[in-house]
Amino acid sequence: MTTTFSIAQFRQYFPAIQDKTIFLDSAATAFKLNKLFAATVDYYQHINTYVHRDQYPTA
């Protein structure tokens, strides 16, 4: 079983490396997946709440 690696397909998952040329400034820098951005937006739009929200009857 052989698996081929497609750089074009790989780049689709990472917005930061869509261009042909990339510069890696640090080994500690981690690229973020599109799914991570979508999950973060979903969290702030639907899940995030205030710390003491349940203390008020209208909450």
The first five atom37 places (N, CA, C, CB, O) and aatype in JSON, in Angstrom:
{
  "aatype": [12, 16, 16, 16, 13, 15, 9, 0, 5, 13, 1, 5, 18, 13, 14, 0, 9, 5, 3, 11, 16, 9, 13, 10, 3, 15, 0, 0, 16, 0, 13, 11, 10, 2, 11, 10, 13, 0, 0, 16, 19, 3, 18, 18, 5, 8, 9, 2, 16, 18, 19, 8, 1, 3, 5, 18, 14, 16, 0],
  "atom_mask": [
    [1, 1, 1, 1, 1],
    [1, 1, 1, 1, 1],
    [1, 1, 1, 1, 1],
    [1, 1, 1, 1, 1],
    [1, 1, 1, 1, 1],
    [1, 1, 1, 1, 1],
    [1, 1, 1, 1, 1],
    [1, 1, 1, 1, 1],
    [1, 1, 1, 1, 1],
    [1, 1, 1, 1, 1],
    [1, 1, 1, 1, 1],
    [1, 1, 1, 1, 1],
    [1, 1, 1, 1, 1],
    [1, 1, 1, 1, 1],
    [1, 1, 1, 1, 1],
    [1, 1, 1, 1, 1],
    [1, 1, 1, 1, 1],
    [1, 1, 1, 1, 1],
    [1, 1, 1, 1, 1],
    [1, 1, 1, 1, 1],
    [1, 1, 1, 1, 1],
    [1, 1, 1, 1, 1],
    [1, 1, 1, 1, 1],
    [1, 1, 1, 1, 1],
    [1, 1, 1, 1, 1],
    [1, 1, 1, 1, 1],
    [1, 1, 1, 1, 1],
    [1, 1, 1, 1, 1],
    [1, 1, 1, 1, 1],
    [1, 1, 1, 1, 1],
    [1, 1, 1, 1, 1],
    [1, 1, 1, 1, 1],
    [1, 1, 1, 1, 1],
    [1, 1, 1, 1, 1],
    [1, 1, 1, 1, 1],
    [1, 1, 1, 1, 1],
    [1, 1, 1, 1, 1],
    [1, 1, 1, 1, 1],
    [1, 1, 1, 1, 1],
    [1, 1, 1, 1, 1],
    [1, 1, 1, 1, 1],
    [1, 1, 1, 1, 1],
    [1, 1, 1, 1, 1],
    [1, 1, 1, 1, 1],
    [1, 1, 1, 1, 1],
    [1, 1, 1, 1, 1],
    [1, 1, 1, 1, 1],
    [1, 1, 1, 1, 1],
    [1, 1, 1, 1, 1],
    [1, 1, 1, 1, 1],
    [1, 1, 1, 1, 1],
    [1, 1, 1, 1, 1],
    [1, 1, 1, 1, 1],
    [1, 1, 1, 1, 1],
    [1, 1, 1, 1, 1],
    [1, 1, 1, 1, 1],
    [1, 1, 1, 1, 1],
    [1, 1, 1, 1, 1],
    [1, 1, 1, 1, 1]
  ],
  "atom_positions": [
    [[0.83, -1.17, 0.0], [0.0, 0.0, 0.0], [0.89, 1.25, 0.0], [-0.95, -0.01, 1.21], [1.7, 1.44, 0.9]],
    [[0.72, 2.08, -0.99], [1.48, 3.32, -1.05], [0.52, 4.51, -1.02], [2.37, 3.37, -2.31], [-0.54, 4.49, -1.64]],
    [[0.92, 5.5, -0.3], [0.13, 6.71, -0.19], [0.94, 7.86, -0.76], [-0.29, 7.0, 1.28], [2.1, 8.04, -0.39]],
    [[0.35, 8.63, -1.64], [1.06, 9.77, -2.2], [0.64, 11.03, -1.46], [0.79, 9.92, -3.72], [-0.51, 11.19, -1.06]],
    [[1.59, 11.9, -1.28], [1.36, 13.16, -0.59], [1.12, 14.25, -1.61], [2.54, 13.52, 0.32], [1.93, 14.45, -2.52]],
    [[0.02, 14.96, -1.48], [-0.31, 16.05, -2.39], [-0.15, 17.38, -1.65], [-1.75, 15.89, -2.94], [-0.92, 17.68, -0.74]],
    [[0.85, 18.16, -2.04], [1.08, 19.44, -1.39], [-0.1, 20.38, -1.63], [2.38, 20.08, -1.9], [-0.45, 21.17, -0.75]],
    [[-0.71, 20.32, -2.8], [-1.86, 21.18, -3.11], [-3.03, 20.87, -2.18], [-2.29, 21.0, -4.58], [-3.69, 21.78, -1.68]],
    [[-3.28, 19.59, -1.95], [-4.36, 19.2, -1.04], [-4.03, 19.6, 0.39], [-4.63, 17.68, -1.14], [-4.91, 20.05, 1.13]],
    [[-2.79, 19.43, 0.79], [-2.35, 19.79, 2.13], [-2.54, 21.28, 2.39], [-0.88, 19.4, 2.33], [-3.01, 21.67, 3.45]],
    [[-2.17, 22.12, 1.42], [-2.28, 23.57, 1.56], [-3.72, 24.03, 1.73], [-1.66, 24.25, 0.36], [-3.96, 25.08, 2.34]],
    [[-4.68, 23.29, 1.22], [-6.08, 23.67, 1.33], [-6.55, 23.73, 2.79], [-6.95, 22.68, 0.55], [-7.47, 24.48, 3.11]],
    [[-5.94, 22.97, 3.65], [-6.34, 22.91, 5.05], [-5.74, 24.03, 5.9], [-5.94, 21.59, 5.64], [-6.18, 24.27, 7.03]],
    [[-4.73, 24.73, 5.37], [-4.03, 25.74, 6.13], [-4.01, 27.08, 5.39], [-2.6, 25.29, 6.43], [-3.27, 27.24, 4.42]],
    [[-4.83, 28.05, 5.84], [-4.89, 29.33, 5.15], [-3.55, 30.06, 5.08], [-5.9, 30.2, 5.83], [-3.31, 30.79, 4.12]],
    [[-2.71, 29.89, 6.05], [-1.44, 30.62, 6.1], [-0.47, 30.2, 5.01], [-0.8, 30.43, 7.44], [0.47, 30.93, 4.72]],
    [[-0.67, 29.04, 4.41], [0.28, 28.58, 3.4], [-0.39, 28.38, 2.04], [0.92, 27.28, 3.84], [-0.05, 27.45, 1.31]],
    [[-1.35, 29.25, 1.7], [-2.01, 29.17, 0.41], [-1.1, 29.62, -0.73], [-3.28, 30.01, 0.42], [-1.23, 29.13, -1.85]],
    [[-0.19, 30.52, -0.46], [0.73, 31.02, -1.49], [1.8, 29.98, -1.82], [1.39, 32.34, -1.04], [2.01, 29.02, -1.08]],
    [[2.46, 30.21, -2.93], [3.55, 29.32, -3.34], [4.77, 29.46, -2.43], [3.96, 29.61, -4.78], [5.46, 28.48, -2.16]],
    [[5.01, 30.68, -1.96], [6.19, 30.94, -1.13], [5.76, 31.13, 0.32], [6.95, 32.18, -1.65], [4.83, 31.88, 0.6]],
    [[6.45, 30.47, 1.21], [6.18, 30.66, 2.64], [7.51, 30.86, 3.36], [5.41, 29.44, 3.24], [8.56, 30.39, 2.91]],
    [[7.46, 31.55, 4.46], [8.64, 31.79, 5.27], [8.33, 31.35, 6.69], [9.06, 33.29, 5.23], [7.43, 31.88, 7.33]],
    [[9.07, 30.39, 7.16], [8.88, 29.89, 8.51], [9.84, 30.61, 9.43], [9.1, 28.35, 8.59], [11.05, 30.39, 9.37]],
    [[9.32, 31.48, 10.29], [10.17, 32.29, 11.13], [10.52, 31.62, 12.45], [9.51, 33.6, 11.4], [11.43, 32.08, 13.15]],
    [[9.83, 30.56, 12.8], [10.1, 29.92, 14.07], [9.64, 28.47, 14.03], [9.41, 30.67, 15.2], [8.6, 28.15, 13.45]],
    [[10.4, 27.62, 14.65], [9.99, 26.22, 14.74], [8.81, 26.06, 15.69], [11.16, 25.36, 15.2], [8.12, 25.04, 15.66]],
    [[8.58, 27.06, 16.53], [7.47, 27.0, 17.49], [6.15, 27.47, 16.88], [7.8, 27.84, 18.71], [5.1, 27.32, 17.5]],
    [[6.19, 28.03, 15.68], [4.97, 28.5, 15.04], [4.21, 27.31, 14.49], [5.29, 29.52, 13.9], [4.76, 26.48, 13.76]],
    [[2.95, 27.22, 14.85], [2.12, 26.13, 14.35], [1.03, 26.71, 13.46], [1.51, 25.31, 15.52], [0.34, 27.66, 13.84]],
    [[0.87, 26.13, 12.29], [-0.2, 26.57, 11.4], [-1.53, 26.07, 11.93], [0.04, 26.07, 9.97], [-1.61, 25.0, 12.54]],
    [[-2.56, 26.84, 11.69], [-3.9, 26.5, 12.18], [-4.75, 25.98, 11.03], [-4.57, 27.73, 12.85], [-4.74, 26.53, 9.93]],
    [[-5.48, 24.93, 11.3], [-6.4, 24.35, 10.32], [-7.63, 25.23, 10.16], [-6.81, 22.94, 10.74], [-8.02, 25.93, 11.1]],
    [[-8.25, 25.2, 8.98], [-9.51, 25.91, 8.76], [-10.57, 25.45, 9.75], [-10.0, 25.7, 7.33], [-11.39, 26.25, 10.19]],
    [[-10.57, 24.17, 10.09], [-11.55, 23.64, 11.04], [-11.39, 24.28, 12.42], [-11.42, 22.12, 11.14], [-12.37, 24.44, 13.14]],
    [[-10.18, 24.63, 12.78], [-9.95, 25.29, 14.06], [-10.57, 26.68, 14.06], [-8.44, 25.39, 14.36], [-11.2, 27.08, 15.04]],
    [[-10.41, 27.41, 12.95], [-11.04, 28.73, 12.85], [-12.55, 28.61, 12.93], [-10.63, 29.42, 11.54], [-13.2, 29.39, 13.63]],
    [[-13.11, 27.64, 12.23], [-14.56, 27.45, 12.23], [-15.06, 27.09, 13.62], [-14.96, 26.36, 11.22], [-16.1, 27.58, 14.05]],
    [[-14.34, 26.23, 14.33], [-14.73, 25.84, 15.68], [-14.64, 27.02, 16.65], [-13.86, 24.68, 16.17], [-15.47, 27.15, 17.55]],
    [[-13.63, 27.87, 16.47], [-13.48, 29.05, 17.33], [-14.63, 30.02, 17.11], [-12.13, 29.74, 17.05], [-15.2, 30.53, 18.08]],
    [[-14.97, 30.28, 15.87], [-16.09, 31.17, 15.56], [-17.38, 30.6, 16.12], [-16.21, 31.4, 14.03], [-18.18, 31.32, 16.71]],
    [[-17.6, 29.3, 15.94], [-18.8, 28.65, 16.46], [-18.88, 28.79, 17.98], [-18.81, 27.17, 16.07], [-19.95, 29.06, 18.52]],
    [[-17.77, 28.63, 18.65], [-17.74, 28.77, 20.11], [-18.18, 30.17, 20.54], [-16.34, 28.46, 20.65], [-19.04, 30.32, 21.41]],
    [[-17.59, 31.18, 19.93], [-17.9, 32.55, 20.33], [-19.3, 32.98, 19.91], [-16.89, 33.51, 19.75], [-19.88, 33.87, 20.53]],
    [[-19.86, 32.38, 18.87], [-21.19, 32.74, 18.43], [-22.29, 31.99, 19.17], [-21.32, 32.5, 16.96], [-23.39, 32.53, 19.33]],
    [[-22.03, 30.76, 19.62], [-23.1, 29.93, 20.14], [-22.9, 29.4, 21.56], [-23.28, 28.79, 19.25], [-23.89, 29.07, 22.23]],
    [[-21.69, 29.32, 22.03], [-21.44, 28.64, 23.3], [-20.97, 29.59, 24.39], [-20.42, 27.55, 23.11], [-21.38, 29.47, 25.55]],
    [[-20.11, 30.53, 24.05], [-19.52, 31.43, 25.02], [-20.59, 32.19, 25.8], [-18.58, 32.42, 24.33], [-21.59, 32.62, 25.23]],
    [[-20.39, 32.34, 27.07], [-21.34, 33.05, 27.92], [-20.59, 33.81, 29.0], [-22.35, 32.07, 28.56], [-19.38, 33.63, 29.18]],
    [[-21.3, 34.65, 29.7], [-20.7, 35.41, 30.79], [-20.54, 34.53, 32.02], [-21.54, 36.65, 31.12], [-21.28, 33.58, 32.21]],
    [[-19.57, 34.86, 32.84], [-19.25, 34.04, 34.0], [-20.42, 33.93, 34.97], [-18.05, 34.62, 34.72], [-20.73, 32.83, 35.43]],
    [[-21.08, 35.03, 35.29], [-22.14, 35.04, 36.31], [-23.53, 35.18, 35.7], [-21.9, 36.15, 37.3], [-24.42, 35.74, 36.33]],
    [[-23.7, 34.67, 34.5], [-24.96, 34.83, 33.78], [-26.13, 34.17, 34.5], [-24.83, 34.26, 32.41], [-27.23, 34.71, 34.47]],
    [[-25.93, 33.05, 35.13], [-27.04, 32.32, 35.74], [-27.5, 32.91, 37.06], [-26.65, 30.89, 35.95], [-28.42, 32.37, 37.68]],
    [[-26.91, 33.98, 37.52], [-27.31, 34.6, 38.79], [-28.55, 35.47, 38.64], [-26.17, 35.42, 39.35], [-29.15, 35.87, 39.64]],
    [[-28.95, 35.78, 37.41], [-30.07, 36.69, 37.19], [-31.27, 35.93, 36.66], [-29.69, 37.81, 36.22], [-31.11, 35.03, 35.83]],
    [[-32.47, 36.26, 37.12], [-33.66, 35.5, 36.71], [-33.97, 35.59, 35.21], [-34.84, 35.99, 37.48], [-34.62, 34.69, 34.68]],
    [[-33.52, 36.64, 34.53], [-33.8, 36.77, 33.11], [-32.77, 36.1, 32.22], [-33.91, 38.21, 32.75], [-32.89, 36.13, 31.0]],
    [[-31.77, 35.51, 32.81], [-30.69, 34.89, 32.04], [-31.16, 33.62, 31.37], [-29.49, 34.59, 32.92], [-30.38, 32.96, 30.68]]
  ]
}
